[in-house]
Amino acid sequence: MNWAAGWRCRIVENELLSQDWRARGGRANVFEYVLLKWTLCFLVGMLSGCVGFFNNIAIENIAGIKFVVTSNMMLANKYMWAFGVFASSNLVLTMFAAVITAYIAPAAAGSGIPEVKAYLNGIDAPEIFSFRTLLVKIVGIINAVSASLHVGKAGPMMHTTACIASLLGQGGSRKYGLTCRWLRYFKNDRDRRDLVTCGAAAGIAAAFRAPIGGVIFVLESLASWWRSALLWRAFFTTAVVAVVLRAFIDFCKSGKCGLFGKGGLIMFDVTAANVAYHVADIPPVIVLGVIGGILGSFYNFLLRKVLRIYNHINEYDLLFSSLLITAKIFFKLFPIGVSPFLFFRKGPAYKLFLAASVSIFTSCCLFGLPWLASCIPCPGGISEACPSIGRSGNFKKFQCAPDHYNDLASLFFNTNDDTIKNLYSAGTDRVFNKYSILLFFVTSYFLGILSYGIVAPAGLFIPVILTGATYGRLIGMLMGSKSSLDHGLFAVLGSASLLGGSMRMTVSICVILLELTNNLLLLPLVMLVVLISKTVADCFNTSIYDTLIKLKGFPFLQGHAEPYMRQLTVGDVVTGPLHVFNGLEKVGNVVHILKTTGHNGFPVIDEPPFSEIPVLYGLIRRSHLLVLLKKKCFLPSPLSVQVNEFEQLSADDFAKRGSVRHETIYDIVFTAEEMEMFIDLHPFTNTSPYTVVESMSLAKAHILFREVGLRHLLVIPKLPCRSPVVGILTRHDFMFEHANQLYPSLIGGKAKLFQFRKSSVIKMFRSLQ
């Protein structure tokens, strides 16, 4: 995978930047900059709210029509036809989402949260915020969720709004002549990072209608660097999202939104108004948290194994081999009849086959398993219609006689939002059978794992909430009279425990669930169960998003330094030849180094006769060198009269490009005469790069590198008699793999850490006996 790593809050201080700020003006320029920032946050909030509402209304209507048509066929006793319509519609929706993802925007697959988290850590993966990724993400998640796949829309929604924020910060497209000149302030890494952060918070707010939860989610789980000004803008963005969603929901109450509003809503306002609990209810909650931590860590373990199997299928064409062997043995079609199977050998077609297999298997489970449940007579004295025909509810008729319902069908034969609503409902302790809940829990647990790896937009948040709610309600049923807590409350706590065990979040989970259920009285119990589940799960493995980041190969920098880093200095890990430029450099040398290396930053040194001793002047980026070479800002000789670069170039020429293809050194053509000319690098060199002494510990340098948000960290010698710079640290130098390759003996420190985790788990279990 090719990506550019690192950036964040670097300010390039050079003569060109100073000249540009002087030309723009004083306070008026600052006021315009601040005003535009708040305006962009407002636009991000508005568009995020509109996209969030559009996603929900599309899913509710597409899935609702599918369920209504299927239910009507079942009422007419056309069960085979009903299954055919249900399975075929799910297959068509799944394949449409898979095809557009595989062939148009592969970066839109998955939830998008690992990519956004990696970006906010300093890793700019290609195409993650492109316009086609945005479109495929919106259309794909609507189809994937409507296809009854066990996936959620929260993660893709967050990726979608992050794309919106990034595209707004780019100011349009140079390729199509849509660039907005007034957005020139934001064509840099720092401001785009801030907009993406606000966009990510808006996505969570739009998915759950939880504005505060969206801000805290980004602060706790995604952002590697935060400041108070960004907190204000993110909060303002999510507040705009909440207002927009409320306006749309009020509009839908008039019945102009089809099936939207009659089934699931963005907000699960379904818990009891008054929640009463006592000290005797604390032990069941503790048990809930412990089991939730174990189930959450096991969920991460299984998902990691399944994704590795999917990757092996993609890499080694196991699908093609199995199809070919099947054709040879069972059908004896070789060599002519095997030719159709060659379709799966190359390209993304095998991914489509995998998506189709998961869709068919899911349809069989959702339609077939409710037949195992017994029909239950409708309870008396309820306000809800029983059985619920042609609408969502707790009392699905399915194959039952009049005045009876199938409790398992009420869970399987619904959208994920409506199923969560049913499980969270208060006063429904006798609605569901515990064997139905157990079967649904096992099925949803494994369907969520199998569905995530397909080539389609797919989130993990909603499936984990749904599975946790099922597990929590099951624990409530098993507790029986030993606890006075409502089973709906147990479902909420189960969601919190599984979220804490899988995603390892604490504060954001509490806030999001409180905003979902609209009940502040749940806070103490939710806090307790989340803390316990996260603590237990940390003894086994890492969070689900850290696991996904590692599987994708992103060089992610954690917030803490590893123990082995304290045993090394920065001089110990600096490797490879150091390529430097003189302040006045020959064009041919610049072109040669750019073609023969992949470095993105180069030290600039002034040597005699231009200075008395070798002096580190600064650092220049590869992208800036390409601009200079493209503009042909050359000198006939190093002693010739200096040209005025400020007349040929402006700060806009060095602005960060968008998601389009970046130019390379091979795109620029030079003549033999130009290769012998010289280029003055002084006006474009960052004269204030961050530097560390070669004797500094790697752990201390790691903290500086991550907290400041650097891409390059220059290493200077401890003694003045050497070269003014001895190396450059990038994020790859802080990776464990790099240090282990240089010093294999340090692997013992890592093994001791794992041994400590295992011993802590053993001690924990012994204490429970």
N, C-alpha and C positions, 0 to 999 in steps of 0.2 A: 504494500500500500504506500502511495506517495502522499505526503502531506508536509506542510510547513509547520514546524513546531516552535512555540513560544512567541510572545509579543507583549501583550497586555498594556501596562501603563508607561511604556518607554516614551520619552520625549527626545527627539533628535534636535540637539542644539547646535546649529551651524549658522554661517553667515547668511545663507539664503533664507532661513527661517526668520532671523532677526529683521532682515530687509522686508520680508513679507508682512510681518506684524506692524512695522513702522508705516508701511504703505496703506494698510487697512484702516488705520485710525486708532483712537483711544477708547473712551468709555462707550461710545456708540457701538463700536465693534463688539465689545464684551456684552452689552445689552442685547444685541442682535443674536449673539451666540447662545445666551441663556434662554432667550425667548424661543428660539428655534428648537432647543432641546425639549422644553416643555410642550411645544406644539407637536413634536414628533411623538412624545409619550402619549399625548392625547389621541393622535391618529392611530398609534399602535393599540391603545385601549378600545377605540371605536371599532377598528377592523377586527380585532380579536373577539369582541363581543358578537359582531355580526357573523363571523365564521363559526364561532361556538354555537350560536343559535341555529345557523344553517345546518351544521352537522347533526345536531339533535333532532331537528324537525325532519331531516331527510331520513335518518335512521328510524325514527318512530313510525314514519309513514310507510317506508319500504318494508320494514320488518312487520309492521302491523297488517299491511295488506296480505303479506305472505301467510301470517298466522290466521287471519280471518278466512282466506280462501281454503286453507287446509282444514280449519275447524268446520266450515260449512260442508266440505266433502265427508268429513267424519260423521256429521249429523245425518247425512244421507246414507250412512253405512258403506261408503266407498273408501274403505281403508287403504287398499293398495294404491288407488288413484291419489289419495291424500298423501301417502308416503312418496309417491313418484313426483308430485308437484313440490312437496317440501324439499326433498333431496335434490331435485334438478334445479330448483330456484337457488338453493344454497350453493350448488356447484357452479352455476353460471355467475353468481355474484362473486364467489371466491376466485374463480378463474379470471374474471375481468380485473379484479384488484391485483392478482398475481401477474397477469400479462403486462399491464401498464407499468407495474413496478419493475419487472425483470427487463423489459425492453426500453423503457423511457427513462426511468430514474431509479436505479438500484439503490441509491443512497436513501430513498424513502422507506426502505424495508425496516421492520422492527419498530421500536417505540420512539427512537430518536433521542431519548434522554441520555444515553451514554455519549452520543456525539456532541450534544449541547454541553454536557458536563466536561468533556474533553476540550471543547472549544474554549470554555470559560477558564480552563486550566492552562491554556496557551497552545492548543493543538488545532491547527486550521486544516481539517480534512477537506478534500475537494468535493464540490457539489452538494455539501450538506445544507447550504442555504440558497441554492439556486432557485430560479422561478419555476422550472419544471418539477423540481423536488417538492415545492410548495403545492403545485396543482395535483401531482400524483398523491401526495400525502392526504389532501382533502378528499379527493374522489376515492382513493384506495381505502381509507379508514371507514368511510360510509358504507362501501360495499362489504368490507370484511366483517364489520360488526353486524350489518343487516343479514349476513349469511349465517348468523348464529354460531360463528366461530367463537371459541372461548378466549376472546381478546378484548382489550379495553380501548377506549378512545382518549384517555387522559394524556398518556405519553405522546402519541402522535399529535394531539391538540397542542401540547407544549412545543413540539418541534415545528408545527405549522406557524404558530405565532412568533416563534423565534425567527423563522424565515421571513415573515412579514416585517419584523423589526429590522433585520439585516438588509432587506431590499430597500426599505425606506431610507436607511442610512447611506446606502450607495448613491442615492439621488437619481435613480433610473439606470438607463443602459446607454453606454457610449456607442455600442454596436448599432442600435436602432435610432440614434440621435435623440434620446429621451432624457439626457442628463440635465439635472436641475443645477444651475450654477449657484443658487443660494444655499445648497446643501454641501458646499465645498468644505465647511468646517468639520464635517463628520466623516470625511474620507480618510480616516486613520483608525488604527487598531483600538485605541482606548475608547473613543466615542462609540464605535461600532460594538465593542464589548458591552458597554453600558446599555445600549439599545437592545441587544440580544438578551441581556439579563432582565430588563423590563418586559420584553416580549415573552420570555419563559415564564415569568410570574403571571403574566396575563393569560397564558395558556392554561395553567392550573386553575386560575380563577374562573375561566370560561368553562372548563370541563366540569367543575364541581360547584360553581357559583360560590366560591370560597375566596374572597379577595385577600383576607389576611393570611389564610393558609397558603395561598400562592406565593406571597412575599416570603414567608418563613420557609417554605419548601425550597425556594431558590437559595435563600441565605444558608440553610442548613445542609443541603444536599448537593447543590450544583456549583455555586460560586466559590472560587478559590481566593478571591480578594473582594473586599467589601468596604464601603465607606458610607457615612451618614447621608451625604447628598444623594447617593444612589438609592438609599432606602426611601427617601422622600419621593423620588420620581417613580420607583417601582410601586409604591403604595398608591400614588396618584393614578398610575396606569390601571391597576387592578380595581380601583374605585370606579373608574370610567367603565370598565368591563361589567361590574355589578349593576350599574345604572342602565346600561344598554340592555342587558339580559332581562332586568325587571321590566323595562318598557316593552320588550318583545313578548314576554310571558303574559303581561296584562293584555296585550293585543290579542293573543291566542285564546284568552278566556271567552272571547266573543264567538269562538267556533270557526274561525277563518284559517286555521292552520291544519286542517285535516285531522289525523289521529293524534297529533301532538298535543300533550296536555291531558289526554284522556287515559293514557297509560303511565309511562314513567315520566318523571320530571327531572330537571337538572338537580334539584334539591330534594333530598330524602327527608322531608318533614313528617316523620311517621312515628316517632317515639312518644311515649307517654308524657303528658304535661308535667306530672309530678313523679319524680323518681325517689323512692325510699329505700335506703339500704342501712344495714347495721354492722356492728363489729363482727357478728357471726358470719356475715357474707364475705369477709376478707379472705378466709382460706380458699373458698372456691375460685375467687379471682386470682389468687396466687397460683393455684393449680393451672388455671387457664393461661396465665402468662408463661409458666414453665413449659407446658406442652406446646404452646404457640411458638416459643423460641426453638424447640426441637423440630417442630414441623416446618418452620420457616427456613432453618438452616438445611434441612433435608430437601426442601423445595429448591433451594439454590444449588445443592449438590446434584440433584437429578437434572435440573435444567442445564447445568454445565455439561453433563454427560451427553444429554440429548443433542445439544448444539454441536458438540464435538463429532457426534455420529453424523449429523447433517453436513458438517464441513468435510468429513471423510467421503461422504457420498458425492459431494460437489467436486472434490479434488481427484478422486481415483475412479470415477465412473463406475461405481459399484452397481448403480442402477442399470446401466447398460449391460454389464456383465450378467446380472441376474436375469434380465429380460432375454438376453441371447441364449443363455443356458436353458431357460424355460421353453423357448421356442424350439431348440434342438431336441430336447428330451420328450416333451409332451405333444408337440404338434408336428414334429418332423418336417419343418418348413424350410430347412437349409438347402441351398443357399438363397432361393428366390423369396421364400416367405419371411426370411429374417430381415429383409431390407426395410420394412416399415419401422423396425426397432432402431435402425440407425439414426432415426430422428432424434433419439434421446442421447446420442453420443456426444454431440458438441452443442455449445450454446447453453442458454438458460432453460432448455426444454425439460431437463430432469427436475429442475426446481418446480416447474409447473405440475409435473407428475406428482411430486411430493405434496404440493398444495392440494391437488385434486384428491389424493388419498386421504389426507387429513380431513378434508371437507366431507367426503363420503362416510368416513368412520364417525365423524361428529354427528352427522345426520342420522346415522343408524342408532347411535346412543341416545340422542334426544327423542327420537320417535319410538324406539324399541323398548327402552328401559321403563317408561311409564306403564307398560303393559304388565310389569311385574308387581305393581302396587294394587292393593285392593281398593275398591270403591267405598267411600265413606259417606254416610248420610249427612245431609246439610244440617248444620247446627241451627237451633232456633234463636230468635231474639237478636239477630244481627242486622246491621244497616246495609251491609254489602249484599249484592245479588248473588244467589247461590242456586245453581251453578252459574259462573260467569261465562256467558256465550258472546262471542264477537267483541270481547274487550279483555283488558288485563285484570287480574285479581287473584285472590287466594284460592278460588274455587273453580278450577278448570274441569269441565265436564269430561273431555276426552272421549273414552269409550263407555262411560258409565251411564246408568239409567237415569231418568228424570229424578230430581231432588237428591242426587248423589254427585260427588266430585272425586277427582283423582288428585291427591295431594302432591304426588311426584310429578305429574304433568304441570301443576302450577309452578313448579321450579324449573323443569326442563323446557317446557313449551312457552317460553317467555323471553323477552330481551333481558340482558344482564341487569339493566337498571330496574326493571319491574321485579325481577327475582330478588334483588337486594331489598327493594321496598317491601316485598312480602315477608322476607326473613326479619327485617327490622320492625315489622308491625307489632305494636303493643296489644296485649289482650288476645293473643292468638296462641296461647299455650297448648290448646287442644286441637288446633287446626291440622298440624303435621304429625305424622307417625314417625317415631324415632328410627325405624328401619328404612323408611323413605329418605330421611335426612342423612343417615349413614351412607346409603347408596349414592345419593347426590353428592355428598362430600368427597367420596373416593373418586367418583367420575370427574367432578369439576377440578379436583386436585391434579389429576393426570392430564386432563384435556388442556388445562392452562399451560402445562409444560410442553405438550406435543404441538400446540398451535402456535407458539411464539416463534419458532424457527422458520416458518414458511416465508416465502418471498412476497410479503405484503405488509403494509403498515399494521402494527399490532402492539398494543400496550399491555403492561403487566399489572398496573395499579388496580383496575376494576376486577380482573380475575382473582387477584389476591384478596381484595375486599370481599368478593362473593364467596370464595372458598372459606375465608376466615369467619364470615357470618354463619355459614353452614356449620362449621366446626363449633363455634360458640353456642349456637342453638342446641347442638347435640349434647354439649357439656351441660347446658341448662336442663335438658330432659333427663340426663343421667343423674343429676343432683336431686331432682324431684323435690320433695318437701324439705330437704336439708338446706335449701336456700329460698329466701323470699323474693329474689330478683326475678323480674319478668324475663321470659325467654327472648323477647325482642332486645332487651338490654344485654343479655348474654351474647346475642348475635353481634351487637355493636362492639362489645369487648373482644369477641373472637376476631373480628376484623382488625382491631387495634393490635392484638397479640401477633397475628400472622404478618401484618405489615411491619411491626417492629422486628420480628424474627427474620423476615426476608430482606427488607430494605434498610433496616438499622437506622431508622429515623425516630425521633422522639417528639420534639416540640411540634413540628409540622404535622405529624400524624394526629396529635391531640387536637390541634386547631382545625384541621380539615374535617375530622369526624364530628367535632362540635358544630361546625358550620353546616355540615351535611344533615345532622339530626336536629339542629336548632334547639339544643338543650344543654345549657351550661352546667346543669346539675351532674352531668356525667363526668366532669373534668377530673375529680380525684380518682375515680376508678380507672379511667382511661390512662391517666398518668402512671398509676401503679402497674397496670398490666403491660404497658409499653416498656417501662423501665426494666421489668423482670424479663420479658421476652427478648429484648435486645441484649441484655447481659448474658442470658443463657446462650443465645445464638452466636455471640462473639467468641464463645469458647470453641466453636467448631470451624467456622469459615468466615469469609468476608461478605459484605453486602452484595446484593444481586447486581447492582449497577457497577460496582468495582469489578465483579467477575466478568461482566459483559465488556467492560473497557479493556480488560486484560485479554479476553478472547479476540477482540478486534485488533489487538496489537498496538494500541495507543501508548506512547511513553508517558504515562500519567505520573505526575509528581504528587505524592501524598503530603499531607500537612505535617507529618512528623519525619524526622531523620531516622534512618535505620541504625541499629547499634554498630554495625561495621564501619559506618561513616566516621565515627569518632576515632577510629584507628588509622585513618588515612588522611593525608593532606591533599590539597588541590593539585599540588605538583606531582603526586603519585598517579593521578588518573589522567593527566594531560598526555595525549598520545598523538602520533602522526606528525608529518612535517607541517610547520607553520608557514603559511603564505602571507606575505606582507607586501604593501605597496609603498612607494615613495610618494611624497607630496606632489611632485611633478613626475609622472610615470609615463613610460612609453606605451602607446596604444597597443602595439603588438604584444607586450608583456601582459597587459590587462586582458586582452582577448584570449591569450594562451592559458592563463590561470583560470579564467571563467569556463573555458572549454574542458580543462583537464581536472577540475575539482567540482564538488557539489556544495561547497561552503556558501553560506548566505551572509557572512560578515568577514571583513578583512581589516586588520590593523593598518593604520597609515603612519609611517615613520618619516621624519625629516632627518637626513644624514648630511654630513659635510659634502659639498661646500655650502649647503643651504642652512646649516646650523653648525655650531661649534662641536657638539657631540650628538650621537643618535638620541632623538627625543620622540616619545610617543605622542603623535599629534591627535589621534582619535581613532574612530572606527567608521567604516563606510559599508553600506549594504550592497548586496549584489543587485537588487532592484534599482538602486540609484545609479550604479555603474551602467546598467543597461540603458537607462534614460540618457545618460551622458553620451554613451556610444551611439545611440540612435540619433541624437540631435547633432552629432558630429562637432562637439565643442572642443576642437583640437587646436594645438599650437604647432607652428612649423618647427620650433626648437625650444628647449627649456630656457634659453636666454632671450627669447623673442618677447615683444611687447604683449602684455597680458590682454586678452580679449575680455569684454564686459559680458560675463555669463548671465548677469541679471537681465540683460536685454533679450537674450535668447531663451531663457528659461524662467519659469515661475514655480511657485510652490504647488500649483495644481498639477504640474507635470509629474511630480513625485507623489501624488495622492495614491492611496491604496486602491487597487483595482477591485472590481467586484468578482462575481463568480465565473466570469468568462475566462477563456484560456489565456494564460499569461505568456508574454513574449519571452523567448530564450535567446541566448547569444547566437544560435544558429539561424535566427530569423533576420539578422543584421548582416549586410554585405559590406565588405571593406575592400578598398583598392590597395595595391602594394604601396602607393605613396602615403595613404592614410595610416597604414600599419607602422610607418617610420615616424609618424608625428607623435606629439606629446599631449597629455591631458592634465590639467590642474585640478587636483582633488580637494584642495583646501576649502573652497567655499561650500562643499557639499558633505564634508566629513563631520560626524558627530564629535564635537570636541570635549564632551563630558561623559564618556562611557564609564560604566561601573567596573572597578578593578579590585582585585584582592591580591594579597601577597601569597606567594607560592607555599608558605609555611602554614597558612590557615587550614583548619580542619575541614574536611569535606562536609561534615554535619553542619557547621556554621555557614559554609558557603551555600549549602542546600536551602537553609532557611532564608538567606538573603535572596537567592535566585527565585524562590517561589513567592515570597511575600512581596517583593518589589515587582515581580512579573517580568523577568528578563528573558531575552533570547540568547544573548551572548554575555559572557562574563570574562573579562580579560585577566590573565594571570601575569603579574609583574614580578621580577626577581627581587629577592631579599637583599642582594648585594648590588651596588651600582655599577660594578665593572662589567656586567653582562649586558645582553641585549635588552632594550627597554620593555620588551614583552616576550614571555616564554611560552605562551599558549592561550587558547580560548576554551572556556568551558561552555558546553551546550547541555540541554537536558539529557541527552544520551549518556553523558559522562556521569550522571547521577543515578542511572539505572543499575539495578543489582546485577544484571547480566554482564554489564561492562566491567564492573569491579570484580566479579567472579572470574571473568576471563583473564584479567590481569593478575589477580591474587586468589587462586582457587582455595587456599587454606582458610579464607574467610567464610566459606560455606558452613563451617562448623558453627559460627554464630547464628546463622539462619536456622540450622537444624535444632539448636538449643531453644530457639523461640518456639518452634513447632512442638518440641517436647514439653515445653512449659504449658502450652495450650492443652495438650493431651492430659498432662498430669492434673491440670485444673479441672478438666471435665471429670476425671476419675474421682477427684476429691469431692466434687459437687454431688455426684451420684451416691458416693458413700455417705455423705451427710444426709441424704434423703432417706436412707434405709432405716 
